Amino acid sequence: MKKVMVGNHAVAWGVRLARVEVISAYPITPQTQVVEKLSEMCADGTLPARFIKVESEHSAMAAVIGASATGVRAFTASSSHGLLYMHEMLHWAGGARLPIVMVDVNRAVGAPWNIWTDQNDSLSQRDTGWVQLYCETNQEVVDTTIMAFKLAETLDVPVMLMLDGFYLSHTAEPVDVPDQEMVDRFLPKRAASYKLDVESPHAFGALVKPDAYMEMRFLQQEALQQVPQTLAAIEKDWQRMFGRSYGALEAYRADDAELLLVTSGTVTSTARAVVDARRAAGERVGLLKMKMFRPFPTALLRDALRGVPRVAVLDRNISPGHGGIFAEELRSALYDIPDAERPELFGFVLGLGGRDITPAVIDEVIEKTRAGVVPSREDLWVGVNP
């Protein structure tokens, strides 16, 4: 079935097809349409789920934590300051290894007040123990929402997927809606290994002393380290059933590239058009899309970037006092590659607070990178008004 839908409704359709059993969320721009659509689905019976109304995002995450602990499939969504308000509970979900899926519609963080997109809200949660997946299109949103539950429940880790506020959340695109029976075969009902059950009592979230706490953190780390290969296997099944796959990384016209753009989210689509234009002009420019940010796909990135002369990272985010977050983590991942094989990396900060990243902006990035001049600073700002 083909439907034209905005990104927020694509999320809701993914949740519906995944047969989520408990939903709790608090409205916040630009995420509100996600839970509005889900509340309508619950009300008209097309999604037989329990919708829990709460007074805050902190409570929304607490509610789905409790639901997930009982063994049901649970979902929530948020943006910006709502996600920040959840921060404490994100640690509880991650540490408890609860396979919750949530969507963050990326929106800038105040002050100053801003409702448009950048990635600082989700990236500020990168140490909470959640997988992070960044989507480029509405089709990818539907598919990733369903695959996220498979990934979460296979490894007992929570998964957060992101889409750019307004650029994707409120933009309509044709979407191939997967068949429900096929989704049911791909994603059976959750079978929790451990759950709250009055017939088989267990304690959850109790005090853990130093003689056991570190081991629990080690096991969490081991589970997250399995995410890349587990996601690859899940996507292989999805490709076999539905004919689409994405990957933790996606290379585009990159085989012989002398310059690679590293992107995430919707800017990838604009960058593809720029790459095509540059290739038509005979320039060896390519693209590497990062879908997965946590766990950081270090090994995959090393393989993809080894031997590429120059790399330009497009960061729609900033770690104040440091630089673009993708660029800084990529520098760390490439640090111990031999000098002869390590790319010269240029980190560009752009598009903050919803500022447009046009083909002309990406052309400027390419020209600055091709010039090969050692930058005076690691955070190169593009599109800042004088």
Secondary structure, DSSP 8 states (H G I E B T S, - for coil): -EEEEEHHHHHHHHHHHTT-SEEEE---TTTHHHHHHHHHHHHHTSS--EEEE-SSHHHHHHHHHHHHHTT--EEEEE-HHHHHHTHHHHHHHHHTT---EEEEEE----SS---S--SHHHHTTTTSS-EEEE--SHHHHHHHHHHHHHHHHHHT--EEEEEETTTTTT-EEEEE---HHHHHHHS-----SS---TTS----S----HHHHHHHHHHHHHHHHTHHHHHHHHHHHHHHHHS----SEEEES-TT-SEEEEE-TTHHHHHHHHHHHHHHTT--EEEEEE-EEES--HHHHHHHHTT-SEEEEEES--BTTTB-HHHHHHHHHHTTS-TTTS-EEEEEE--GGG----HHHHHHHHHHHHH----SSS-EE-S---
